[in-house]
Amino acid sequence: RVVATDGNPDVVALAKSNVRKNAHDLEASSSQTADVQQLQWGVMEAMELSEEADLIIGSDLTYNSGTWRALKETIETVLKP
């Protein structure tokens, strides 16, 4: 299962649009497409995805040191033990 997330609803809407536009290409190369959902960082916000991820790939995540604790909590919540 592939889940793409962002905290910004506008970015989530754009990502959903991109997944829909590219779904045919994704399905041709594998049996799945990507789910897209909004995710605010923090333990409580990430509980829906608790221990679901084998791997997390992130981009542009650490430029604001004020969010590092919430990012750490989210990663610890979402990653499988």
Distance bins in CASP14 RR format, pairs under 12 A and 6 or more apart:
PFRMAT RR
TARGET T0000
AUTHOR 0000-0000-0000
RMODE 2
METHOD distances of the structure
MODEL  1
1 30 0 0 0 0 0 1 0 0 0 0 0
1 31 0 0 0 0 0 1 0 0 0 0 0
1 32 1 0 0 1 0 0 0 0 0 0 0
1 33 0 0 0 0 1 0 0 0 0 0 0
1 34 0 0 0 0 1 0 0 0 0 0 0
1 35 1 0 0 1 0 0 0 0 0 0 0
1 37 0 0 0 0 0 1 0 0 0 0 0
1 49 0 0 0 0 1 0 0 0 0 0 0
1 52 1 0 0 1 0 0 0 0 0 0 0
1 53 0 0 0 0 1 0 0 0 0 0 0
1 54 0 0 0 0 1 0 0 0 0 0 0
1 55 0 0 0 0 0 1 0 0 0 0 0
2 15 0 0 0 0 0 1 0 0 0 0 0
2 19 0 0 0 0 1 0 0 0 0 0 0
2 26 0 0 0 0 1 0 0 0 0 0 0
2 30 0 0 0 0 1 0 0 0 0 0 0
2 31 0 0 0 0 0 1 0 0 0 0 0
2 32 1 0 0 1 0 0 0 0 0 0 0
2 33 1 0 0 1 0 0 0 0 0 0 0
2 34 1 0 1 0 0 0 0 0 0 0 0
2 35 1 0 0 1 0 0 0 0 0 0 0
2 36 0 0 0 0 1 0 0 0 0 0 0
2 37 0 0 0 0 0 1 0 0 0 0 0
2 52 0 0 0 0 0 1 0 0 0 0 0
2 53 0 0 0 0 0 1 0 0 0 0 0
2 54 0 0 0 0 0 1 0 0 0 0 0
2 55 0 0 0 0 1 0 0 0 0 0 0
2 56 0 0 0 0 0 1 0 0 0 0 0
2 57 0 0 0 0 1 0 0 0 0 0 0
3 12 0 0 0 0 0 1 0 0 0 0 0
3 15 0 0 0 0 0 1 0 0 0 0 0
3 19 0 0 0 0 0 1 0 0 0 0 0
3 32 0 0 0 0 0 1 0 0 0 0 0
3 33 0 0 0 0 0 1 0 0 0 0 0
3 34 1 0 0 1 0 0 0 0 0 0 0
3 35 1 0 1 0 0 0 0 0 0 0 0
3 36 1 0 0 1 0 0 0 0 0 0 0
3 37 1 0 0 1 0 0 0 0 0 0 0
3 38 0 0 0 0 0 1 0 0 0 0 0
3 39 0 0 0 0 1 0 0 0 0 0 0
3 46 0 0 0 0 0 1 0 0 0 0 0
3 48 0 0 0 0 1 0 0 0 0 0 0
3 49 1 0 0 1 0 0 0 0 0 0 0
3 52 1 0 0 1 0 0 0 0 0 0 0
3 53 1 0 0 1 0 0 0 0 0 0 0
3 54 0 0 0 0 0 1 0 0 0 0 0
3 55 0 0 0 0 0 1 0 0 0 0 0
3 56 0 0 0 0 1 0 0 0 0 0 0
3 57 0 0 0 0 0 1 0 0 0 0 0
3 78 0 0 0 0 1 0 0 0 0 0 0
4 11 0 0 0 0 1 0 0 0 0 0 0
4 12 0 0 0 0 1 0 0 0 0 0 0
4 14 0 0 0 0 0 1 0 0 0 0 0
4 15 1 0 1 0 0 0 0 0 0 0 0
4 16 0 0 0 0 1 0 0 0 0 0 0
4 17 0 0 0 0 0 1 0 0 0 0 0
4 18 0 0 0 0 1 0 0 0 0 0 0
4 19 1 0 0 1 0 0 0 0 0 0 0
4 22 0 0 0 0 0 1 0 0 0 0 0
4 26 0 0 0 0 0 1 0 0 0 0 0
4 33 0 0 0 0 0 1 0 0 0 0 0
4 34 1 0 1 0 0 0 0 0 0 0 0
4 35 1 0 0 1 0 0 0 0 0 0 0
4 36 1 0 1 0 0 0 0 0 0 0 0
4 37 1 0 0 1 0 0 0 0 0 0 0
4 38 0 0 0 0 0 1 0 0 0 0 0
4 39 0 0 0 0 1 0 0 0 0 0 0
4 49 0 0 0 0 0 1 0 0 0 0 0
4 56 0 0 0 0 0 1 0 0 0 0 0
4 57 0 0 0 0 1 0 0 0 0 0 0
4 58 0 0 0 0 0 1 0 0 0 0 0
4 59 0 0 0 0 0 1 0 0 0 0 0
5 11 0 0 0 0 1 0 0 0 0 0 0
5 12 1 0 0 1 0 0 0 0 0 0 0
5 15 0 0 0 0 1 0 0 0 0 0 0
5 16 0 0 0 0 0 1 0 0 0 0 0
5 34 0 0 0 0 0 1 0 0 0 0 0
5 35 0 0 0 0 1 0 0 0 0 0 0
5 36 1 0 0 1 0 0 0 0 0 0 0
5 37 1 0 1 0 0 0 0 0 0 0 0
5 38 1 0 0 1 0 0 0 0 0 0 0
5 39 1 1 0 0 0 0 0 0 0 0 0
5 40 0 0 0 0 1 0 0 0 0 0 0
5 41 0 0 0 0 1 0 0 0 0 0 0
5 42 0 0 0 0 0 1 0 0 0 0 0
5 45 0 0 0 0 1 0 0 0 0 0 0
5 46 0 0 0 0 1 0 0 0 0 0 0
5 48 0 0 0 0 0 1 0 0 0 0 0
5 49 0 0 0 0 1 0 0 0 0 0 0
5 52 0 0 0 0 0 1 0 0 0 0 0
5 53 0 0 0 0 0 1 0 0 0 0 0
5 56 0 0 0 0 1 0 0 0 0 0 0
5 57 0 0 0 0 0 1 0 0 0 0 0
5 58 0 0 0 0 1 0 0 0 0 0 0
5 59 0 0 0 0 0 1 0 0 0 0 0
5 61 0 0 0 0 0 1 0 0 0 0 0
5 71 0 0 0 0 0 1 0 0 0 0 0
5 74 0 0 0 0 1 0 0 0 0 0 0
5 75 0 0 0 0 0 1 0 0 0 0 0
5 78 0 0 0 0 1 0 0 0 0 0 0
6 12 1 0 1 0 0 0 0 0 0 0 0
6 13 0 0 0 0 1 0 0 0 0 0 0
6 14 0 0 0 0 1 0 0 0 0 0 0
6 15 1 0 0 1 0 0 0 0 0 0 0
6 16 0 0 0 0 0 1 0 0 0 0 0
6 18 0 0 0 0 0 1 0 0 0 0 0
6 36 0 0 0 0 1 0 0 0 0 0 0
6 37 0 0 0 0 1 0 0 0 0 0 0
6 38 1 0 0 1 0 0 0 0 0 0 0
6 39 1 0 0 1 0 0 0 0 0 0 0
6 40 0 0 0 0 1 0 0 0 0 0 0
6 41 0 0 0 0 0 1 0 0 0 0 0
6 58 0 0 0 0 0 1 0 0 0 0 0
6 59 0 0 0 0 0 1 0 0 0 0 0
6 60 0 0 0 0 0 1 0 0 0 0 0
6 61 0 0 0 0 0 1 0 0 0 0 0
7 13 0 0 0 0 0 1 0 0 0 0 0
7 15 0 0 0 0 0 1 0 0 0 0 0
7 36 0 0 0 0 0 1 0 0 0 0 0
7 37 0 0 0 0 1 0 0 0 0 0 0
7 38 1 0 1 0 0 0 0 0 0 0 0
7 39 1 0 1 0 0 0 0 0 0 0 0
7 40 1 0 1 0 0 0 0 0 0 0 0
7 41 1 0 0 1 0 0 0 0 0 0 0
7 42 0 0 0 0 0 1 0 0 0 0 0
7 45 0 0 0 0 1 0 0 0 0 0 0
7 46 0 0 0 0 0 1 0 0 0 0 0
7 61 0 0 0 0 0 1 0 0 0 0 0
7 67 0 0 0 0 0 1 0 0 0 0 0
7 70 0 0 0 0 0 1 0 0 0 0 0
7 71 0 0 0 0 0 1 0 0 0 0 0
7 74 0 0 0 0 0 1 0 0 0 0 0
8 14 0 0 0 0 1 0 0 0 0 0 0
8 15 0 0 0 0 1 0 0 0 0 0 0
8 38 1 0 0 1 0 0 0 0 0 0 0
8 39 0 0 0 0 0 1 0 0 0 0 0
8 40 0 0 0 0 1 0 0 0 0 0 0
8 60 0 0 0 0 0 1 0 0 0 0 0
9 15 0 0 0 0 0 1 0 0 0 0 0
9 16 0 0 0 0 0 1 0 0 0 0 0
9 36 0 0 0 0 0 1 0 0 0 0 0
9 37 0 0 0 0 0 1 0 0 0 0 0
9 38 1 0 1 0 0 0 0 0 0 0 0
9 39 0 0 0 0 0 1 0 0 0 0 0
9 40 0 0 0 0 0 1 0 0 0 0 0
10 16 0 0 0 0 0 1 0 0 0 0 0
10 17 0 0 0 0 0 1 0 0 0 0 0
10 38 0 0 0 0 0 1 0 0 0 0 0
11 17 0 0 0 0 0 1 0 0 0 0 0
11 18 0 0 0 0 0 1 0 0 0 0 0
11 36 0 0 0 0 1 0 0 0 0 0 0
11 37 0 0 0 0 0 1 0 0 0 0 0
11 38 0 0 0 0 1 0 0 0 0 0 0
11 39 0 0 0 0 0 1 0 0 0 0 0
11 59 0 0 0 0 0 1 0 0 0 0 0
11 60 0 0 0 0 0 1 0 0 0 0 0
12 18 0 0 0 0 0 1 0 0 0 0 0
12 19 0 0 0 0 0 1 0 0 0 0 0
12 34 0 0 0 0 0 1 0 0 0 0 0
12 35 0 0 0 0 0 1 0 0 0 0 0
12 36 1 0 1 0 0 0 0 0 0 0 0
12 37 1 0 0 1 0 0 0 0 0 0 0
12 38 1 0 1 0 0 0 0 0 0 0 0
12 39 0 0 0 0 1 0 0 0 0 0 0
12 40 0 0 0 0 0 1 0 0 0 0 0
13 19 0 0 0 0 0 1 0 0 0 0 0
13 20 0 0 0 0 0 1 0 0 0 0 0
13 36 0 0 0 0 1 0 0 0 0 0 0
13 37 0 0 0 0 0 1 0 0 0 0 0
13 38 0 0 0 0 1 0 0 0 0 0 0
14 20 0 0 0 0 0 1 0 0 0 0 0
14 21 0 0 0 0 0 1 0 0 0 0 0
14 36 0 0 0 0 1 0 0 0 0 0 0
15 21 0 0 0 0 0 1 0 0 0 0 0
15 22 0 0 0 0 0 1 0 0 0 0 0
15 33 0 0 0 0 0 1 0 0 0 0 0
15 34 0 0 0 0 1 0 0 0 0 0 0
15 35 0 0 0 0 0 1 0 0 0 0 0
15 36 1 0 1 0 0 0 0 0 0 0 0
15 37 0 0 0 0 1 0 0 0 0 0 0
15 38 0 0 0 0 1 0 0 0 0 0 0
15 39 0 0 0 0 0 1 0 0 0 0 0
16 22 0 0 0 0 0 1 0 0 0 0 0
16 23 0 0 0 0 0 1 0 0 0 0 0
16 33 0 0 0 0 0 1 0 0 0 0 0
16 34 0 0 0 0 1 0 0 0 0 0 0
16 35 0 0 0 0 1 0 0 0 0 0 0
16 36 1 0 1 0 0 0 0 0 0 0 0
16 37 0 0 0 0 1 0 0 0 0 0 0
16 38 0 0 0 0 0 1 0 0 0 0 0
17 23 0 0 0 0 0 1 0 0 0 0 0
17 36 0 0 0 0 1 0 0 0 0 0 0
18 25 0 0 0 0 0 1 0 0 0 0 0
18 26 0 0 0 0 0 1 0 0 0 0 0
18 33 0 0 0 0 0 1 0 0 0 0 0
18 34 0 0 0 0 1 0 0 0 0 0 0
18 36 0 0 0 0 1 0 0 0 0 0 0
19 25 0 0 0 0 0 1 0 0 0 0 0
19 26 1 0 0 1 0 0 0 0 0 0 0
19 27 0 0 0 0 0 1 0 0 0 0 0
19 32 0 0 0 0 0 1 0 0 0 0 0
19 33 1 0 0 1 0 0 0 0 0 0 0
19 34 1 0 1 0 0 0 0 0 0 0 0
19 35 0 0 0 0 1 0 0 0 0 0 0
19 36 1 0 1 0 0 0 0 0 0 0 0
19 37 0 0 0 0 0 1 0 0 0 0 0
20 26 0 0 0 0 0 1 0 0 0 0 0
20 27 0 0 0 0 0 1 0 0 0 0 0
20 33 0 0 0 0 1 0 0 0 0 0 0
20 34 0 0 0 0 0 1 0 0 0 0 0
20 35 0 0 0 0 0 1 0 0 0 0 0
20 36 0 0 0 0 1 0 0 0 0 0 0
21 33 0 0 0 0 0 1 0 0 0 0 0
21 34 0 0 0 0 0 1 0 0 0 0 0
22 28 0 0 0 0 0 1 0 0 0 0 0
22 29 0 0 0 0 0 1 0 0 0 0 0
22 33 0 0 0 0 1 0 0 0 0 0 0
22 34 0 0 0 0 1 0 0 0 0 0 0
22 36 0 0 0 0 0 1 0 0 0 0 0
23 29 0 0 0 0 0 1 0 0 0 0 0
23 30 0 0 0 0 0 1 0 0 0 0 0
23 32 0 0 0 0 0 1 0 0 0 0 0
23 33 1 0 1 0 0 0 0 0 0 0 0
23 34 0 0 0 0 1 0 0 0 0 0 0
23 35 0 0 0 0 0 1 0 0 0 0 0
23 36 0 0 0 0 0 1 0 0 0 0 0
24 33 0 0 0 0 1 0 0 0 0 0 0
25 33 0 0 0 0 1 0 0 0 0 0 0
25 34 0 0 0 0 0 1 0 0 0 0 0
26 32 1 0 0 1 0 0 0 0 0 0 0
26 33 1 0 1 0 0 0 0 0 0 0 0
26 34 1 0 0 1 0 0 0 0 0 0 0
26 35 0 0 0 0 0 1 0 0 0 0 0
27 33 1 0 0 1 0 0 0 0 0 0 0
27 34 0 0 0 0 0 1 0 0 0 0 0
34 57 0 0 0 0 0 1 0 0 0 0 0
35 48 0 0 0 0 0 1 0 0 0 0 0
35 49 0 0 0 0 0 1 0 0 0 0 0
35 52 0 0 0 0 0 1 0 0 0 0 0
37 45 0 0 0 0 0 1 0 0 0 0 0
37 46 0 0 0 0 0 1 0 0 0 0 0
37 48 0 0 0 0 1 0 0 0 0 0 0
37 49 0 0 0 0 1 0 0 0 0 0 0
37 52 0 0 0 0 0 1 0 0 0 0 0
38 45 0 0 0 0 1 0 0 0 0 0 0
38 46 0 0 0 0 0 1 0 0 0 0 0
38 48 0 0 0 0 0 1 0 0 0 0 0
38 49 0 0 0 0 0 1 0 0 0 0 0
39 45 1 0 0 1 0 0 0 0 0 0 0
39 46 1 0 0 1 0 0 0 0 0 0 0
39 47 0 0 0 0 0 1 0 0 0 0 0
39 48 0 0 0 0 1 0 0 0 0 0 0
39 49 1 0 0 1 0 0 0 0 0 0 0
39 52 0 0 0 0 0 1 0 0 0 0 0
39 53 0 0 0 0 0 1 0 0 0 0 0
39 56 0 0 0 0 0 1 0 0 0 0 0
39 58 0 0 0 0 0 1 0 0 0 0 0
39 61 0 0 0 0 0 1 0 0 0 0 0
39 70 0 0 0 0 0 1 0 0 0 0 0
39 71 0 0 0 0 0 1 0 0 0 0 0
39 73 0 0 0 0 0 1 0 0 0 0 0
39 74 1 0 0 1 0 0 0 0 0 0 0
39 75 0 0 0 0 0 1 0 0 0 0 0
39 77 0 0 0 0 0 1 0 0 0 0 0
39 78 0 0 0 0 1 0 0 0 0 0 0
40 46 0 0 0 0 1 0 0 0 0 0 0
40 47 0 0 0 0 0 1 0 0 0 0 0
40 48 0 0 0 0 0 1 0 0 0 0 0
40 49 0 0 0 0 0 1 0 0 0 0 0
40 67 0 0 0 0 0 1 0 0 0 0 0
40 70 1 0 0 1 0 0 0 0 0 0 0
40 71 0 0 0 0 0 1 0 0 0 0 0
40 73 0 0 0 0 0 1 0 0 0 0 0
40 74 0 0 0 0 1 0 0 0 0 0 0
41 49 0 0 0 0 0 1 0 0 0 0 0
41 56 0 0 0 0 0 1 0 0 0 0 0
41 58 0 0 0 0 0 1 0 0 0 0 0
41 61 0 0 0 0 1 0 0 0 0 0 0
41 62 0 0 0 0 0 1 0 0 0 0 0
41 64 0 0 0 0 0 1 0 0 0 0 0
41 66 0 0 0 0 0 1 0 0 0 0 0
41 67 1 0 0 1 0 0 0 0 0 0 0
41 68 0 0 0 0 1 0 0 0 0 0 0
41 69 0 0 0 0 1 0 0 0 0 0 0
41 70 1 1 0 0 0 0 0 0 0 0 0
41 71 1 0 1 0 0 0 0 0 0 0 0
41 72 0 0 0 0 1 0 0 0 0 0 0
41 73 1 0 0 1 0 0 0 0 0 0 0
41 74 1 0 1 0 0 0 0 0 0 0 0
41 75 0 0 0 0 1 0 0 0 0 0 0
41 76 0 0 0 0 0 1 0 0 0 0 0
41 77 0 0 0 0 1 0 0 0 0 0 0
41 78 0 0 0 0 0 1 0 0 0 0 0
42 48 0 0 0 0 0 1 0 0 0 0 0
42 49 0 0 0 0 0 1 0 0 0 0 0
42 50 0 0 0 0 0 1 0 0 0 0 0
42 67 0 0 0 0 1 0 0 0 0 0 0
42 68 0 0 0 0 0 1 0 0 0 0 0
42 69 0 0 0 0 1 0 0 0 0 0 0
42 70 1 0 1 0 0 0 0 0 0 0 0
42 71 1 0 0 1 0 0 0 0 0 0 0
42 72 0 0 0 0 1 0 0 0 0 0 0
42 73 1 0 1 0 0 0 0 0 0 0 0
42 74 1 0 1 0 0 0 0 0 0 0 0
42 75 0 0 0 0 1 0 0 0 0 0 0
42 76 0 0 0 0 1 0 0 0 0 0 0
42 77 1 0 0 1 0 0 0 0 0 0 0
42 78 0 0 0 0 1 0 0 0 0 0 0
43 49 0 0 0 0 0 1 0 0 0 0 0
43 50 0 0 0 0 1 0 0 0 0 0 0
43 69 0 0 0 0 0 1 0 0 0 0 0
43 70 0 0 0 0 1 0 0 0 0 0 0
43 71 0 0 0 0 0 1 0 0 0 0 0
43 72 0 0 0 0 1 0 0 0 0 0 0
43 73 1 0 1 0 0 0 0 0 0 0 0
43 74 1 0 0 1 0 0 0 0 0 0 0
43 75 0 0 0 0 0 1 0 0 0 0 0
43 76 1 0 0 1 0 0 0 0 0 0 0
43 77 1 0 1 0 0 0 0 0 0 0 0
43 78 0 0 0 0 0 1 0 0 0 0 0
44 50 0 0 0 0 0 1 0 0 0 0 0
44 70 0 0 0 0 0 1 0 0 0 0 0
44 73 0 0 0 0 1 0 0 0 0 0 0
44 74 0 0 0 0 0 1 0 0 0 0 0
44 77 0 0 0 0 1 0 0 0 0 0 0
45 70 0 0 0 0 1 0 0 0 0 0 0
45 71 0 0 0 0 0 1 0 0 0 0 0
45 73 0 0 0 0 1 0 0 0 0 0 0
45 74 1 0 0 1 0 0 0 0 0 0 0
45 77 0 0 0 0 1 0 0 0 0 0 0
45 78 0 0 0 0 0 1 0 0 0 0 0
46 52 0 0 0 0 1 0 0 0 0 0 0
46 53 0 0 0 0 1 0 0 0 0 0 0
46 56 0 0 0 0 0 1 0 0 0 0 0
46 70 0 0 0 0 1 0 0 0 0 0 0
46 71 0 0 0 0 0 1 0 0 0 0 0
46 72 0 0 0 0 0 1 0 0 0 0 0
46 73 1 0 0 1 0 0 0 0 0 0 0
46 74 1 0 1 0 0 0 0 0 0 0 0
46 75 0 0 0 0 1 0 0 0 0 0 0
46 76 0 0 0 0 1 0 0 0 0 0 0
46 77 1 0 1 0 0 0 0 0 0 0 0
46 78 1 0 1 0 0 0 0 0 0 0 0
46 79 0 0 0 0 0 1 0 0 0 0 0
47 73 0 0 0 0 0 1 0 0 0 0 0
47 74 0 0 0 0 0 1 0 0 0 0 0
47 76 0 0 0 0 0 1 0 0 0 0 0
47 77 1 0 0 1 0 0 0 0 0 0 0
47 78 0 0 0 0 1 0 0 0 0 0 0
48 74 0 0 0 0 0 1 0 0 0 0 0
48 77 0 0 0 0 1 0 0 0 0 0 0
48 78 0 0 0 0 1 0 0 0 0 0 0
49 56 0 0 0 0 0 1 0 0 0 0 0
49 74 0 0 0 0 1 0 0 0 0 0 0
49 75 0 0 0 0 0 1 0 0 0 0 0
49 76 0 0 0 0 0 1 0 0 0 0 0
49 77 1 0 0 1 0 0 0 0 0 0 0
49 78 1 0 1 0 0 0 0 0 0 0 0
49 79 0 0 0 0 1 0 0 0 0 0 0
49 80 0 0 0 0 0 1 0 0 0 0 0
50 73 0 0 0 0 0 1 0 0 0 0 0
50 74 0 0 0 0 0 1 0 0 0 0 0
50 75 0 0 0 0 0 1 0 0 0 0 0
50 76 0 0 0 0 0 1 0 0 0 0 0
50 77 1 0 1 0 0 0 0 0 0 0 0
50 78 1 0 0 1 0 0 0 0 0 0 0
50 79 0 0 0 0 1 0 0 0 0 0 0
50 80 0 0 0 0 1 0 0 0 0 0 0
50 81 0 0 0 0 0 1 0 0 0 0 0
51 75 0 0 0 0 0 1 0 0 0 0 0
51 76 0 0 0 0 1 0 0 0 0 0 0
51 77 1 0 0 1 0 0 0 0 0 0 0
51 78 1 0 0 1 0 0 0 0 0 0 0
51 79 1 0 0 1 0 0 0 0 0 0 0
51 80 1 0 1 0 0 0 0 0 0 0 0
51 81 1 0 0 1 0 0 0 0 0 0 0
52 74 0 0 0 0 0 1 0 0 0 0 0
52 77 0 0 0 0 1 0 0 0 0 0 0
52 78 1 0 0 1 0 0 0 0 0 0 0
52 79 0 0 0 0 1 0 0 0 0 0 0
52 80 1 0 0 1 0 0 0 0 0 0 0
52 81 0 0 0 0 0 1 0 0 0 0 0
53 74 0 0 0 0 0 1 0 0 0 0 0
53 75 0 0 0 0 1 0 0 0 0 0 0
53 76 0 0 0 0 0 1 0 0 0 0 0
53 77 0 0 0 0 1 0 0 0 0 0 0
53 78 1 0 1 0 0 0 0 0 0 0 0
53 79 1 0 1 0 0 0 0 0 0 0 0
53 80 1 0 0 1 0 0 0 0 0 0 0
53 81 0 0 0 0 0 1 0 0 0 0 0
54 78 0 0 0 0 0 1 0 0 0 0 0
54 79 1 0 0 1 0 0 0 0 0 0 0
54 80 1 0 1 0 0 0 0 0 0 0 0
54 81 0 0 0 0 0 1 0 0 0 0 0
55 75 0 0 0 0 0 1 0 0 0 0 0
55 78 0 0 0 0 0 1 0 0 0 0 0
55 79 0 0 0 0 1 0 0 0 0 0 0
55 80 0 0 0 0 1 0 0 0 0 0 0
56 71 0 0 0 0 0 1 0 0 0 0 0
56 72 0 0 0 0 0 1 0 0 0 0 0
56 74 0 0 0 0 1 0 0 0 0 0 0
56 75 1 0 0 1 0 0 0 0 0 0 0
56 76 0 0 0 0 0 1 0 0 0 0 0
56 77 0 0 0 0 0 1 0 0 0 0 0
56 78 1 0 0 1 0 0 0 0 0 0 0
56 79 1 0 0 1 0 0 0 0 0 0 0
56 80 0 0 0 0 0 1 0 0 0 0 0
57 75 0 0 0 0 0 1 0 0 0 0 0
58 71 0 0 0 0 1 0 0 0 0 0 0
58 74 0 0 0 0 0 1 0 0 0 0 0
58 75 0 0 0 0 1 0 0 0 0 0 0
58 78 0 0 0 0 0 1 0 0 0 0 0
60 67 0 0 0 0 0 1 0 0 0 0 0
60 71 0 0 0 0 0 1 0 0 0 0 0
61 67 0 0 0 0 1 0 0 0 0 0 0
61 68 0 0 0 0 1 0 0 0 0 0 0
61 70 0 0 0 0 0 1 0 0 0 0 0
61 71 1 0 1 0 0 0 0 0 0 0 0
61 72 0 0 0 0 0 1 0 0 0 0 0
61 74 0 0 0 0 1 0 0 0 0 0 0
61 75 0 0 0 0 1 0 0 0 0 0 0
62 68 1 0 0 1 0 0 0 0 0 0 0
62 69 0 0 0 0 0 1 0 0 0 0 0
62 70 0 0 0 0 0 1 0 0 0 0 0
62 71 1 0 0 1 0 0 0 0 0 0 0
62 72 0 0 0 0 0 1 0 0 0 0 0
62 75 0 0 0 0 0 1 0 0 0 0 0
63 71 0 0 0 0 0 1 0 0 0 0 0
64 70 0 0 0 0 0 1 0 0 0 0 0
64 71 0 0 0 0 1 0 0 0 0 0 0
65 71 0 0 0 0 0 1 0 0 0 0 0
65 72 0 0 0 0 0 1 0 0 0 0 0
66 72 0 0 0 0 0 1 0 0 0 0 0
67 73 0 0 0 0 0 1 0 0 0 0 0
67 74 0 0 0 0 1 0 0 0 0 0 0
67 75 0 0 0 0 0 1 0 0 0 0 0
68 74 0 0 0 0 0 1 0 0 0 0 0
68 75 0 0 0 0 0 1 0 0 0 0 0
69 75 0 0 0 0 0 1 0 0 0 0 0
69 76 0 0 0 0 0 1 0 0 0 0 0
70 76 0 0 0 0 0 1 0 0 0 0 0
70 77 0 0 0 0 0 1 0 0 0 0 0
71 77 0 0 0 0 0 1 0 0 0 0 0
71 78 0 0 0 0 0 1 0 0 0 0 0
72 78 0 0 0 0 0 1 0 0 0 0 0
72 79 0 0 0 0 0 1 0 0 0 0 0
73 79 0 0 0 0 0 1 0 0 0 0 0
END
